[in-house]
Amino acid sequence: MSRTKVTLIVSLIPLLACLSGCYRPLFDAGLPRNQFSQHDAARDGETPMEGKDAFGNTQPALRQRLMTN
């Protein structure tokens, strides 16, 4: 086998591995994130996952999610 063929094969293997990657997300977005999600939604309503900052950029809503009553 020539050196160019070996180089071509070795360079194509990682490329094919990257292209074939995961075709669907591991967890569905509609499923509860933890065992308390249904209870919290029934008591306090849904906790927002994202919020807007002062400039209008989307940020994780950590204060609302970590806030204790």
mmCIF file of the N, C-alpha and C atoms, coordinates in Angstrom:
data_MODEL
# 
_entry.id   MODEL 
# 
loop_
_atom_site.group_PDB 
_atom_site.id 
_atom_site.type_symbol 
_atom_site.label_atom_id 
_atom_site.label_alt_id 
_atom_site.label_comp_id 
_atom_site.label_asym_id 
_atom_site.label_entity_id 
_atom_site.label_seq_id 
_atom_site.pdbx_PDB_ins_code 
_atom_site.Cartn_x 
_atom_site.Cartn_y 
_atom_site.Cartn_z 
_atom_site.occupancy 
_atom_site.B_iso_or_equiv 
_atom_site.pdbx_formal_charge 
_atom_site.auth_seq_id 
_atom_site.auth_comp_id 
_atom_site.auth_asym_id 
_atom_site.auth_atom_id 
_atom_site.pdbx_PDB_model_num 
ATOM 1   N N  . MET A 1 1  ? 0.852   -1.168 0.000  1.00 0.00 ? 1  MET A N  1 
ATOM 2   C CA . MET A 1 1  ? 0.000   0.000  0.000  1.00 0.00 ? 1  MET A CA 1 
ATOM 3   C C  . MET A 1 1  ? 0.901   1.235  0.000  1.00 0.00 ? 1  MET A C  1 
ATOM 4   N N  . SER A 1 2  ? 0.575   2.185  -0.818 1.00 0.00 ? 2  SER A N  1 
ATOM 5   C CA . SER A 1 2  ? 1.429   3.370  -0.922 1.00 0.00 ? 2  SER A CA 1 
ATOM 6   C C  . SER A 1 2  ? 1.196   4.318  0.257  1.00 0.00 ? 2  SER A C  1 
ATOM 7   N N  . ARG A 1 3  ? 2.144   5.187  0.428  1.00 0.00 ? 3  ARG A N  1 
ATOM 8   C CA . ARG A 1 3  ? 2.098   6.124  1.548  1.00 0.00 ? 3  ARG A CA 1 
ATOM 9   C C  . ARG A 1 3  ? 0.925   7.095  1.425  1.00 0.00 ? 3  ARG A C  1 
ATOM 10  N N  . THR A 1 4  ? 0.578   7.505  0.227  1.00 0.00 ? 4  THR A N  1 
ATOM 11  C CA . THR A 1 4  ? -0.534  8.444  0.045  1.00 0.00 ? 4  THR A CA 1 
ATOM 12  C C  . THR A 1 4  ? -1.869  7.793  0.385  1.00 0.00 ? 4  THR A C  1 
ATOM 13  N N  . LYS A 1 5  ? -2.011  6.513  0.070  1.00 0.00 ? 5  LYS A N  1 
ATOM 14  C CA . LYS A 1 5  ? -3.257  5.815  0.417  1.00 0.00 ? 5  LYS A CA 1 
ATOM 15  C C  . LYS A 1 5  ? -3.405  5.694  1.931  1.00 0.00 ? 5  LYS A C  1 
ATOM 16  N N  . VAL A 1 6  ? -2.309  5.385  2.599  1.00 0.00 ? 6  VAL A N  1 
ATOM 17  C CA . VAL A 1 6  ? -2.352  5.267  4.060  1.00 0.00 ? 6  VAL A CA 1 
ATOM 18  C C  . VAL A 1 6  ? -2.684  6.617  4.685  1.00 0.00 ? 6  VAL A C  1 
ATOM 19  N N  . THR A 1 7  ? -2.072  7.673  4.191  1.00 0.00 ? 7  THR A N  1 
ATOM 20  C CA . THR A 1 7  ? -2.350  9.018  4.698  1.00 0.00 ? 7  THR A CA 1 
ATOM 21  C C  . THR A 1 7  ? -3.800  9.401  4.458  1.00 0.00 ? 7  THR A C  1 
ATOM 22  N N  . LEU A 1 8  ? -4.320  9.066  3.303  1.00 0.00 ? 8  LEU A N  1 
ATOM 23  C CA . LEU A 1 8  ? -5.716  9.362  2.984  1.00 0.00 ? 8  LEU A CA 1 
ATOM 24  C C  . LEU A 1 8  ? -6.662  8.614  3.910  1.00 0.00 ? 8  LEU A C  1 
ATOM 25  N N  . ILE A 1 9  ? -6.394  7.352  4.134  1.00 0.00 ? 9  ILE A N  1 
ATOM 26  C CA . ILE A 1 9  ? -7.258  6.547  5.009  1.00 0.00 ? 9  ILE A CA 1 
ATOM 27  C C  . ILE A 1 9  ? -7.196  7.063  6.446  1.00 0.00 ? 9  ILE A C  1 
ATOM 28  N N  . VAL A 1 10 ? -5.987  7.370  6.919  1.00 0.00 ? 10 VAL A N  1 
ATOM 29  C CA . VAL A 1 10 ? -5.829  7.850  8.296  1.00 0.00 ? 10 VAL A CA 1 
ATOM 30  C C  . VAL A 1 10 ? -6.501  9.205  8.486  1.00 0.00 ? 10 VAL A C  1 
ATOM 31  N N  . SER A 1 11 ? -6.514  10.036 7.468  1.00 0.00 ? 11 SER A N  1 
ATOM 32  C CA . SER A 1 11 ? -7.166  11.340 7.601  1.00 0.00 ? 11 SER A CA 1 
ATOM 33  C C  . SER A 1 11 ? -8.677  11.255 7.425  1.00 0.00 ? 11 SER A C  1 
ATOM 34  N N  . LEU A 1 12 ? -9.172  10.260 6.721  1.00 0.00 ? 12 LEU A N  1 
ATOM 35  C CA . LEU A 1 12 ? -10.617 10.120 6.521  1.00 0.00 ? 12 LEU A CA 1 
ATOM 36  C C  . LEU A 1 12 ? -11.329 9.497  7.719  1.00 0.00 ? 12 LEU A C  1 
ATOM 37  N N  . ILE A 1 13 ? -10.643 8.685  8.486  1.00 0.00 ? 13 ILE A N  1 
ATOM 38  C CA . ILE A 1 13 ? -11.285 8.019  9.627  1.00 0.00 ? 13 ILE A CA 1 
ATOM 39  C C  . ILE A 1 13 ? -11.802 9.033  10.653 1.00 0.00 ? 13 ILE A C  1 
ATOM 40  N N  . PRO A 1 14 ? -11.010 10.005 11.126 1.00 0.00 ? 14 PRO A N  1 
ATOM 41  C CA . PRO A 1 14 ? -11.574 10.996 12.068 1.00 0.00 ? 14 PRO A CA 1 
ATOM 42  C C  . PRO A 1 14 ? -12.672 11.857 11.446 1.00 0.00 ? 14 PRO A C  1 
ATOM 43  N N  . LEU A 1 15 ? -12.539 12.158 10.164 1.00 0.00 ? 15 LEU A N  1 
ATOM 44  C CA . LEU A 1 15 ? -13.562 12.954 9.490  1.00 0.00 ? 15 LEU A CA 1 
ATOM 45  C C  . LEU A 1 15 ? -14.892 12.206 9.468  1.00 0.00 ? 15 LEU A C  1 
ATOM 46  N N  . LEU A 1 16 ? -14.859 10.934 9.136  1.00 0.00 ? 16 LEU A N  1 
ATOM 47  C CA . LEU A 1 16 ? -16.091 10.140 9.125  1.00 0.00 ? 16 LEU A CA 1 
ATOM 48  C C  . LEU A 1 16 ? -16.659 9.971  10.533 1.00 0.00 ? 16 LEU A C  1 
ATOM 49  N N  . ALA A 1 17 ? -15.796 9.852  11.523 1.00 0.00 ? 17 ALA A N  1 
ATOM 50  C CA . ALA A 1 17 ? -16.273 9.733  12.903 1.00 0.00 ? 17 ALA A CA 1 
ATOM 51  C C  . ALA A 1 17 ? -16.992 11.007 13.339 1.00 0.00 ? 17 ALA A C  1 
ATOM 52  N N  . CYS A 1 18 ? -16.469 12.162 12.951 1.00 0.00 ? 18 CYS A N  1 
ATOM 53  C CA . CYS A 1 18 ? -17.116 13.433 13.309 1.00 0.00 ? 18 CYS A CA 1 
ATOM 54  C C  . CYS A 1 18 ? -18.436 13.612 12.574 1.00 0.00 ? 18 CYS A C  1 
ATOM 55  N N  . LEU A 1 19 ? -18.489 13.227 11.327 1.00 0.00 ? 19 LEU A N  1 
ATOM 56  C CA . LEU A 1 19 ? -19.713 13.402 10.543 1.00 0.00 ? 19 LEU A CA 1 
ATOM 57  C C  . LEU A 1 19 ? -20.818 12.447 10.970 1.00 0.00 ? 19 LEU A C  1 
ATOM 58  N N  . SER A 1 20 ? -20.452 11.273 11.459 1.00 0.00 ? 20 SER A N  1 
ATOM 59  C CA . SER A 1 20 ? -21.478 10.297 11.817 1.00 0.00 ? 20 SER A CA 1 
ATOM 60  C C  . SER A 1 20 ? -21.989 10.495 13.231 1.00 0.00 ? 20 SER A C  1 
ATOM 61  N N  . GLY A 1 21 ? -21.347 11.260 14.087 1.00 0.00 ? 21 GLY A N  1 
ATOM 62  C CA . GLY A 1 21 ? -21.706 11.590 15.466 1.00 0.00 ? 21 GLY A CA 1 
ATOM 63  C C  . GLY A 1 21 ? -23.126 11.277 15.894 1.00 0.00 ? 21 GLY A C  1 
ATOM 64  N N  . CYS A 1 22 ? -23.590 11.916 16.926 1.00 0.00 ? 22 CYS A N  1 
ATOM 65  C CA . CYS A 1 22 ? -24.938 11.706 17.452 1.00 0.00 ? 22 CYS A CA 1 
ATOM 66  C C  . CYS A 1 22 ? -25.966 12.320 16.512 1.00 0.00 ? 22 CYS A C  1 
ATOM 67  N N  . TYR A 1 23 ? -26.978 11.577 16.205 1.00 0.00 ? 23 TYR A N  1 
ATOM 68  C CA . TYR A 1 23 ? -28.013 12.072 15.299 1.00 0.00 ? 23 TYR A CA 1 
ATOM 69  C C  . TYR A 1 23 ? -29.230 12.583 16.046 1.00 0.00 ? 23 TYR A C  1 
ATOM 70  N N  . ARG A 1 24 ? -29.327 12.366 17.340 1.00 0.00 ? 24 ARG A N  1 
ATOM 71  C CA . ARG A 1 24 ? -30.432 12.907 18.122 1.00 0.00 ? 24 ARG A CA 1 
ATOM 72  C C  . ARG A 1 24 ? -29.923 13.209 19.528 1.00 0.00 ? 24 ARG A C  1 
ATOM 73  N N  . PRO A 1 25 ? -30.587 14.117 20.249 1.00 0.00 ? 25 PRO A N  1 
ATOM 74  C CA . PRO A 1 25 ? -30.130 14.440 21.601 1.00 0.00 ? 25 PRO A CA 1 
ATOM 75  C C  . PRO A 1 25 ? -30.315 13.257 22.548 1.00 0.00 ? 25 PRO A C  1 
ATOM 76  N N  . LEU A 1 26 ? -29.481 13.194 23.551 1.00 0.00 ? 26 LEU A N  1 
ATOM 77  C CA . LEU A 1 26 ? -29.533 12.098 24.503 1.00 0.00 ? 26 LEU A CA 1 
ATOM 78  C C  . LEU A 1 26 ? -30.807 12.148 25.341 1.00 0.00 ? 26 LEU A C  1 
ATOM 79  N N  . PHE A 1 27 ? -31.182 13.351 25.792 1.00 0.00 ? 27 PHE A N  1 
ATOM 80  C CA . PHE A 1 27 ? -32.385 13.516 26.602 1.00 0.00 ? 27 PHE A CA 1 
ATOM 81  C C  . PHE A 1 27 ? -33.384 14.383 25.860 1.00 0.00 ? 27 PHE A C  1 
ATOM 82  N N  . ASP A 1 28 ? -34.658 14.025 25.943 1.00 0.00 ? 28 ASP A N  1 
ATOM 83  C CA . ASP A 1 28 ? -35.722 14.794 25.307 1.00 0.00 ? 28 ASP A CA 1 
ATOM 84  C C  . ASP A 1 28 ? -35.986 16.062 26.121 1.00 0.00 ? 28 ASP A C  1 
ATOM 85  N N  . ALA A 1 29 ? -36.232 17.163 25.443 1.00 0.00 ? 29 ALA A N  1 
ATOM 86  C CA . ALA A 1 29 ? -36.464 18.439 26.132 1.00 0.00 ? 29 ALA A CA 1 
ATOM 87  C C  . ALA A 1 29 ? -37.764 18.427 26.923 1.00 0.00 ? 29 ALA A C  1 
ATOM 88  N N  . GLY A 1 30 ? -38.722 17.581 26.564 1.00 0.00 ? 30 GLY A N  1 
ATOM 89  C CA . GLY A 1 30 ? -40.002 17.545 27.252 1.00 0.00 ? 30 GLY A CA 1 
ATOM 90  C C  . GLY A 1 30 ? -39.992 16.730 28.539 1.00 0.00 ? 30 GLY A C  1 
ATOM 91  N N  . LEU A 1 31 ? -38.959 15.946 28.775 1.00 0.00 ? 31 LEU A N  1 
ATOM 92  C CA . LEU A 1 31 ? -38.892 15.129 29.980 1.00 0.00 ? 31 LEU A CA 1 
ATOM 93  C C  . LEU A 1 31 ? -38.503 15.976 31.186 1.00 0.00 ? 31 LEU A C  1 
ATOM 94  N N  . PRO A 1 32 ? -38.947 15.584 32.402 1.00 0.00 ? 32 PRO A N  1 
ATOM 95  C CA . PRO A 1 32 ? -38.542 16.328 33.596 1.00 0.00 ? 32 PRO A CA 1 
ATOM 96  C C  . PRO A 1 32 ? -37.027 16.260 33.784 1.00 0.00 ? 32 PRO A C  1 
ATOM 97  N N  . ARG A 1 33 ? -36.439 17.357 34.262 1.00 0.00 ? 33 ARG A N  1 
ATOM 98  C CA . ARG A 1 33 ? -34.983 17.407 34.422 1.00 0.00 ? 33 ARG A CA 1 
ATOM 99  C C  . ARG A 1 33 ? -34.532 16.680 35.689 1.00 0.00 ? 33 ARG A C  1 
ATOM 100 N N  . ASN A 1 34 ? -35.377 16.591 36.689 1.00 0.00 ? 34 ASN A N  1 
ATOM 101 C CA . ASN A 1 34 ? -35.049 15.843 37.899 1.00 0.00 ? 34 ASN A CA 1 
ATOM 102 C C  . ASN A 1 34 ? -36.341 15.320 38.511 1.00 0.00 ? 34 ASN A C  1 
ATOM 103 N N  . GLN A 1 35 ? -36.238 14.626 39.627 1.00 0.00 ? 35 GLN A N  1 
ATOM 104 C CA . GLN A 1 35 ? -37.416 13.998 40.222 1.00 0.00 ? 35 GLN A CA 1 
ATOM 105 C C  . GLN A 1 35 ? -38.362 15.007 40.863 1.00 0.00 ? 35 GLN A C  1 
ATOM 106 N N  . PHE A 1 36 ? -37.943 16.249 41.054 1.00 0.00 ? 36 PHE A N  1 
ATOM 107 C CA . PHE A 1 36 ? -38.783 17.251 41.693 1.00 0.00 ? 36 PHE A CA 1 
ATOM 108 C C  . PHE A 1 36 ? -39.470 18.182 40.699 1.00 0.00 ? 36 PHE A C  1 
ATOM 109 N N  . SER A 1 37 ? -39.218 18.031 39.418 1.00 0.00 ? 37 SER A N  1 
ATOM 110 C CA . SER A 1 37 ? -39.738 18.961 38.413 1.00 0.00 ? 37 SER A CA 1 
ATOM 111 C C  . SER A 1 37 ? -41.263 18.996 38.396 1.00 0.00 ? 37 SER A C  1 
ATOM 112 N N  . GLN A 1 38 ? -41.906 17.833 38.444 1.00 0.00 ? 38 GLN A N  1 
ATOM 113 C CA . GLN A 1 38 ? -43.370 17.803 38.407 1.00 0.00 ? 38 GLN A CA 1 
ATOM 114 C C  . GLN A 1 38 ? -43.953 18.433 39.669 1.00 0.00 ? 38 GLN A C  1 
ATOM 115 N N  . HIS A 1 39 ? -43.342 18.170 40.820 1.00 0.00 ? 39 HIS A N  1 
ATOM 116 C CA . HIS A 1 39 ? -43.821 18.745 42.076 1.00 0.00 ? 39 HIS A CA 1 
ATOM 117 C C  . HIS A 1 39 ? -43.666 20.260 42.071 1.00 0.00 ? 39 HIS A C  1 
ATOM 118 N N  . ASP A 1 40 ? -42.522 20.749 41.638 1.00 0.00 ? 40 ASP A N  1 
ATOM 119 C CA . ASP A 1 40 ? -42.292 22.195 41.592 1.00 0.00 ? 40 ASP A CA 1 
ATOM 120 C C  . ASP A 1 40 ? -43.224 22.880 40.608 1.00 0.00 ? 40 ASP A C  1 
ATOM 121 N N  . ALA A 1 41 ? -43.484 22.250 39.478 1.00 0.00 ? 41 ALA A N  1 
ATOM 122 C CA . ALA A 1 41 ? -44.382 22.838 38.485 1.00 0.00 ? 41 ALA A CA 1 
ATOM 123 C C  . ALA A 1 41 ? -45.806 22.915 39.031 1.00 0.00 ? 41 ALA A C  1 
ATOM 124 N N  . ALA A 1 42 ? -46.223 21.920 39.809 1.00 0.00 ? 42 ALA A N  1 
ATOM 125 C CA . ALA A 1 42 ? -47.569 21.931 40.374 1.00 0.00 ? 42 ALA A CA 1 
ATOM 126 C C  . ALA A 1 42 ? -47.693 22.977 41.486 1.00 0.00 ? 42 ALA A C  1 
ATOM 127 N N  . ARG A 1 43 ? -46.644 23.168 42.271 1.00 0.00 ? 43 ARG A N  1 
ATOM 128 C CA . ARG A 1 43 ? -46.699 24.118 43.389 1.00 0.00 ? 43 ARG A CA 1 
ATOM 129 C C  . ARG A 1 43 ? -46.452 25.551 42.963 1.00 0.00 ? 43 ARG A C  1 
ATOM 130 N N  . ASP A 1 44 ? -45.328 25.783 42.307 1.00 0.00 ? 44 ASP A N  1 
ATOM 131 C CA . ASP A 1 44 ? -44.871 27.149 42.048 1.00 0.00 ? 44 ASP A CA 1 
ATOM 132 C C  . ASP A 1 44 ? -44.935 27.547 40.586 1.00 0.00 ? 44 ASP A C  1 
ATOM 133 N N  . GLY A 1 45 ? -45.307 26.657 39.717 1.00 0.00 ? 45 GLY A N  1 
ATOM 134 C CA . GLY A 1 45 ? -45.243 26.944 38.288 1.00 0.00 ? 45 GLY A CA 1 
ATOM 135 C C  . GLY A 1 45 ? -43.873 26.576 37.744 1.00 0.00 ? 45 GLY A C  1 
ATOM 136 N N  . GLU A 1 46 ? -43.738 26.645 36.447 1.00 0.00 ? 46 GLU A N  1 
ATOM 137 C CA . GLU A 1 46 ? -42.481 26.274 35.803 1.00 0.00 ? 46 GLU A CA 1 
ATOM 138 C C  . GLU A 1 46 ? -41.373 27.261 36.162 1.00 0.00 ? 46 GLU A C  1 
ATOM 139 N N  . THR A 1 47 ? -40.198 26.750 36.449 1.00 0.00 ? 47 THR A N  1 
ATOM 140 C CA . THR A 1 47 ? -39.031 27.587 36.683 1.00 0.00 ? 47 THR A CA 1 
ATOM 141 C C  . THR A 1 47 ? -38.405 27.907 35.331 1.00 0.00 ? 47 THR A C  1 
ATOM 142 N N  . PRO A 1 48 ? -38.148 29.174 35.045 1.00 0.00 ? 48 PRO A N  1 
ATOM 143 C CA . PRO A 1 48 ? -37.591 29.513 33.728 1.00 0.00 ? 48 PRO A CA 1 
ATOM 144 C C  . PRO A 1 48 ? -36.174 28.973 33.577 1.00 0.00 ? 48 PRO A C  1 
ATOM 145 N N  . MET A 1 49 ? -35.856 28.476 32.400 1.00 0.00 ? 49 MET A N  1 
ATOM 146 C CA . MET A 1 49 ? -34.519 27.965 32.119 1.00 0.00 ? 49 MET A CA 1 
ATOM 147 C C  . MET A 1 49 ? -33.585 29.082 31.676 1.00 0.00 ? 49 MET A C  1 
ATOM 148 N N  . GLU A 1 50 ? -34.121 30.070 30.976 1.00 0.00 ? 50 GLU A N  1 
ATOM 149 C CA . GLU A 1 50 ? -33.306 31.174 30.481 1.00 0.00 ? 50 GLU A CA 1 
ATOM 150 C C  . GLU A 1 50 ? -34.014 32.489 30.751 1.00 0.00 ? 50 GLU A C  1 
ATOM 151 N N  . GLY A 1 51 ? -33.231 33.539 30.887 1.00 0.00 ? 51 GLY A N  1 
ATOM 152 C CA . GLY A 1 51 ? -33.775 34.870 31.080 1.00 0.00 ? 51 GLY A CA 1 
ATOM 153 C C  . GLY A 1 51 ? -32.939 35.876 30.321 1.00 0.00 ? 51 GLY A C  1 
ATOM 154 N N  . LYS A 1 52 ? -33.423 37.088 30.265 1.00 0.00 ? 52 LYS A N  1 
ATOM 155 C CA . LYS A 1 52 ? -32.709 38.158 29.564 1.00 0.00 ? 52 LYS A CA 1 
ATOM 156 C C  . LYS A 1 52 ? -31.914 38.982 30.574 1.00 0.00 ? 52 LYS A C  1 
ATOM 157 N N  . ASP A 1 53 ? -30.708 39.397 30.187 1.00 0.00 ? 53 ASP A N  1 
ATOM 158 C CA . ASP A 1 53 ? -29.935 40.295 31.030 1.00 0.00 ? 53 ASP A CA 1 
ATOM 159 C C  . ASP A 1 53 ? -30.277 41.742 30.685 1.00 0.00 ? 53 ASP A C  1 
ATOM 160 N N  . ALA A 1 54 ? -29.547 42.695 31.253 1.00 0.00 ? 54 ALA A N  1 
ATOM 161 C CA . ALA A 1 54 ? -29.841 44.116 31.050 1.00 0.00 ? 54 ALA A CA 1 
ATOM 162 C C  . ALA A 1 54 ? -29.699 44.540 29.594 1.00 0.00 ? 54 ALA A C  1 
ATOM 163 N N  . PHE A 1 55 ? -28.908 43.813 28.830 1.00 0.00 ? 55 PHE A N  1 
ATOM 164 C CA . PHE A 1 55 ? -28.682 44.160 27.429 1.00 0.00 ? 55 PHE A CA 1 
ATOM 165 C C  . PHE A 1 55 ? -29.565 43.372 26.469 1.00 0.00 ? 55 PHE A C  1 
ATOM 166 N N  . GLY A 1 56 ? -30.416 42.494 26.994 1.00 0.00 ? 56 GLY A N  1 
ATOM 167 C CA . GLY A 1 56 ? -31.313 41.712 26.157 1.00 0.00 ? 56 GLY A CA 1 
ATOM 168 C C  . GLY A 1 56 ? -30.727 40.401 25.672 1.00 0.00 ? 56 GLY A C  1 
ATOM 169 N N  . ASN A 1 57 ? -29.538 40.042 26.159 1.00 0.00 ? 57 ASN A N  1 
ATOM 170 C CA . ASN A 1 57 ? -28.924 38.772 25.772 1.00 0.00 ? 57 ASN A CA 1 
ATOM 171 C C  . ASN A 1 57 ? -29.498 37.646 26.618 1.00 0.00 ? 57 ASN A C  1 
ATOM 172 N N  . THR A 1 58 ? -29.640 36.469 26.027 1.00 0.00 ? 58 THR A N  1 
ATOM 173 C CA . THR A 1 58 ? -30.165 35.317 26.746 1.00 0.00 ? 58 THR A CA 1 
ATOM 174 C C  . THR A 1 58 ? -29.079 34.737 27.643 1.00 0.00 ? 58 THR A C  1 
ATOM 175 N N  . GLN A 1 59 ? -29.432 34.533 28.917 1.00 0.00 ? 59 GLN A N  1 
ATOM 176 C CA . GLN A 1 59 ? -28.516 33.971 29.908 1.00 0.00 ? 59 GLN A CA 1 
ATOM 177 C C  . GLN A 1 59 ? -29.262 32.894 30.683 1.00 0.00 ? 59 GLN A C  1 
ATOM 178 N N  . PRO A 1 60 ? -28.557 31.916 31.282 1.00 0.00 ? 60 PRO A N  1 
ATOM 179 C CA . PRO A 1 60 ? -29.236 30.952 32.148 1.00 0.00 ? 60 PRO A CA 1 
ATOM 180 C C  . PRO A 1 60 ? -29.851 31.664 33.349 1.00 0.00 ? 60 PRO A C  1 
ATOM 181 N N  . ALA A 1 61 ? -31.067 31.291 33.711 1.00 0.00 ? 61 ALA A N  1 
ATOM 182 C CA . ALA A 1 61 ? -31.780 31.942 34.819 1.00 0.00 ? 61 ALA A CA 1 
ATOM 183 C C  . ALA A 1 61 ? -31.386 31.278 36.136 1.00 0.00 ? 61 ALA A C  1 
ATOM 184 N N  . LEU A 1 62 ? -30.145 31.493 36.543 1.00 0.00 ? 62 LEU A N  1 
ATOM 185 C CA . LEU A 1 62 ? -29.638 30.827 37.739 1.00 0.00 ? 62 LEU A CA 1 
ATOM 186 C C  . LEU A 1 62 ? -30.258 31.368 39.016 1.00 0.00 ? 62 LEU A C  1 
ATOM 187 N N  . ARG A 1 63 ? -30.483 32.666 39.108 1.00 0.00 ? 63 ARG A N  1 
ATOM 188 C CA . ARG A 1 63 ? -31.067 33.232 40.328 1.00 0.00 ? 63 ARG A CA 1 
ATOM 189 C C  . ARG A 1 63 ? -32.458 32.668 40.587 1.00 0.00 ? 63 ARG A C  1 
ATOM 190 N N  . GLN A 1 64 ? -33.292 32.601 39.559 1.00 0.00 ? 64 GLN A N  1 
ATOM 191 C CA . GLN A 1 64 ? -34.649 32.090 39.731 1.00 0.00 ? 64 GLN A CA 1 
ATOM 192 C C  . GLN A 1 64 ? -34.635 30.594 40.036 1.00 0.00 ? 64 GLN A C  1 
ATOM 193 N N  . ARG A 1 65 ? -33.704 29.863 39.454 1.00 0.00 ? 65 ARG A N  1 
ATOM 194 C CA . ARG A 1 65 ? -33.677 28.420 39.645 1.00 0.00 ? 65 ARG A CA 1 
ATOM 195 C C  . ARG A 1 65 ? -33.087 28.020 40.987 1.00 0.00 ? 65 ARG A C  1 
ATOM 196 N N  . LEU A 1 66 ? -32.154 28.829 41.515 1.00 0.00 ? 66 LEU A N  1 
ATOM 197 C CA . LEU A 1 66 ? -31.497 28.484 42.770 1.00 0.00 ? 66 LEU A CA 1 
ATOM 198 C C  . LEU A 1 66 ? -32.093 29.193 43.973 1.00 0.00 ? 66 LEU A C  1 
ATOM 199 N N  . MET A 1 67 ? -33.056 30.086 43.735 1.00 0.00 ? 67 MET A N  1 
ATOM 200 C CA . MET A 1 67 ? -33.653 30.863 44.810 1.00 0.00 ? 67 MET A CA 1 
ATOM 201 C C  . MET A 1 67 ? -34.480 29.959 45.726 1.00 0.00 ? 67 MET A C  1 
ATOM 202 N N  . THR A 1 68 ? -34.302 30.128 47.027 1.00 0.00 ? 68 THR A N  1 
ATOM 203 C CA . THR A 1 68 ? -35.118 29.386 47.984 1.00 0.00 ? 68 THR A CA 1 
ATOM 204 C C  . THR A 1 68 ? -36.262 30.280 48.432 1.00 0.00 ? 68 THR A C  1 
ATOM 205 N N  . ASN A 1 69 ? -37.399 29.673 48.721 1.00 0.00 ? 69 ASN A N  1 
ATOM 206 C CA . ASN A 1 69 ? -38.582 30.447 49.102 1.00 0.00 ? 69 ASN A CA 1 
ATOM 207 C C  . ASN A 1 69 ? -38.438 30.947 50.464 1.00 0.00 ? 69 ASN A C  1 
# 
